[in-house]
Amino acid sequence: MRGFKKEEREKEKIDKRMKKGKVIIFSAPSGSGKTTLVKWLLEQGLNMYFSISATSRQARSTEVDGKDYFFLTPEDFRLKIKDEAFLEWEEVYTDKFYGTLKSEMDRTLAEGKNVLFDVDVKGGITIKKYFGAQALSVFVQPPSIEELRNRLVTRNTDSAEIIQERVDKAAYELTFAPQFDVVVINDKLEDAKKDCLKKVQAFLG
């Protein structure tokens, strides 16, 4: 009887491992075109499901709660931090938190689906360390800081002060690129799409 129970436990462990999906992490400085690439990849039939991050920033006019982000108040975000509800989180700017909910990640991976993360640079490094070889981390890099500034200005969603904050932060975040598995330079979007698709397909096998 004991032997039978042991066999059952081992079988459950094997079943869980077989069901476990892979993790693809995309990180980049703001304005690098990361989100555009992620949305395109999700349409390529790779059995990838988007991991929706939580944030305490205000939703933009085109964003939908539960689809683009889980929008929380700074107070609610802090409560979830205390409850250890996040795989990773960061206060990017004062009272502007971003994080990955453990419940969202566990649910999708347990179904054997591949999870695609769109997270900030430090969050990407944390997730990669957590999953190791089960994850591919991709750093999307702009061709230059000046081009990044032009893209942020063209967006027309932020003030000049916020744009400067983002440019300064981007210069710092670019120093973390060597900690990622692969780097994709987003100069020409179509070329960047092909490069991303090739790297992700090779990882998923």
N, C-alpha and C positions, 0 to 999 in steps of 0.2 A: 504493500500500500504506500509506504514511504517513497519507494522507488518510482511509483506511478506519479505521485504528486511532484517529485523532483523533475520528472520528464515533462510534466505539464507546465511547470514554471519555466523550464528551458525553452519549451515550444513558444510560450508567450513572449519571451525575450526576443526570440528569432523573428516572430511575427511582427513585433514592434519595430525591429531594425529594418525589416523588409519594407514596412510601410513608410519609414521615415524618408521624407523628401530631402532635396538639397537646397542650399541657401545661396542666393546671389545678392551681393551687396553693392549698391551704387552710391558713391559719395562724391562731393565736389563743392568748391566754393560757390556761393550764390551767383547765378547768372551764367554758369558754365554750360547750360543746356542739358543738364542731367535729367530733369523731369521729362523733357521732350523725348529723350532717348529711352527712358524707362517706359513711358506710355506706348511708344512704338514697339518696343520689345514684347510688351504684353499682348500685342496683336499678331505675333508671329507663330502662334500655335505650338509653344514650347512647354505646355503644361505648367505655366508659371502663374502664380497668384500674388497679387500685390499686398504687401504688408502695410496696413494703414497705420501711420504714426499718430501719436497724440501730441497736441500742442496747446499752449495757453495763449497764443497770439490770436488776434482778431481774424475772422475768415474774410477772404477777399470776396468781391461780388460774384465771382464765377465758381466759388468753392462750395462744396456740399458736405455737411457733417456726416461722418460715417462712410464717406466715399473718398474724399480727398484727405481728410484728417479726422480724428476724433477731437473736437474742439472742447477744451476744458477751461475753467477759470484758473488763475494762478493758485487760488486756495485749494481747489479740487485736485490740481496737479500735485501740490505739496502733500496732500493727504495720501495720494496713491504712492508717492515716494516713500512715505512712512510705512505704508502697507507692503512695501517691496513688490509692487505690482509691475515694475518695469525691468526689462532685460538690460536696458541702458537708457540714460536720460542726461540731458545737459541744459543748463540755463544759458542759452546762447547770448541773449541780452537781458537786461534787468526785467524780471517778471515774464520773460518770453522763453518758456520751456519747450523742449521737444523730447520725445521718448518713445520707446517701443514696448508695447504691452505684452507681457508674457502670455497672457490668455489668448491673444490673437495669433501669436507665433505657434504656440503648442497645438492649437486647434487645426491649423492648416498642415503643419508638418506631420501630425499623427495620421492624416488622411492620405499620406504619401505624395502630397503635392509639393512642387518646388516653390519656394517663397522668394519673392523679389523685394528687397528693401531699398527704399529711397531715403537715406538718412544723412545727417551731417557728418563731417569728417571724423570727429572723435567717436561718434556713435558707431560709425563703420568699423573703426579699428577695434572697438570693444566687442562688437558682434563677431568679427573675424576671430578674435582670440577665443571667444566662447565656443564657436563651432569648429575651429581648426580646419582640417582637410575637407569637412563637409560643406565648407563655404568658399565661394570665389568672391574676392573683394576687388571692385573696379573703381578706379579714381578717374573722374572725368575732368580734364584740364583745359582751360581756355588757351587760345594761342598766345595771348599776352594779357597783362594787367590792363593795358589801355583798351584792348578790345572788350575785356570784361566790363570796364567802366561804360563804354559805349552801349553795350547790351542792357545794362541796368538803367541807363538814361532813356533808352528807347522804350523800355517797358512802361515807363510813365506811371509807376505804381508807388514810388517812394520819393520822399523829399531829398534835396541835395545833401543834407546832413546825414540822412540814413544811407544814401548811396556811398558817401565817403566812408562811413562806418563799415559797410559791406566790402568795399575795396580794400580797406586796411586789413580787415579780417581775412579776406581772400589771400592777400600776400602772405599772411602767417600760415594759413591752411595749406598753401602750396608746398610748404616745407615737409608736410606729412606724406606726400605722394609716394616716396620710396617704401612706406610701410604697407602699401597695397600690393595685391598679387599682380595686377596689370594696370597700366595707365593708357587711357584713350584721350588723344588730343582732339578736341572738338573745334576744328577750324572750318571745315566744310561738313555740313550736317550729314549729307548722304554718305560720305566716306566714313564718318564716325559711326553711323548706323551699321554699315557693313562690318566694320572692325568689331563693334560690340557683339553683333550676331555671331560672328565667327568664333570669338572667344567664349561666349556663353554656350554655344552648341558643342564646342570641344569639351567644355567642363561637364556638361550634362551627359555627354556620350551618346 
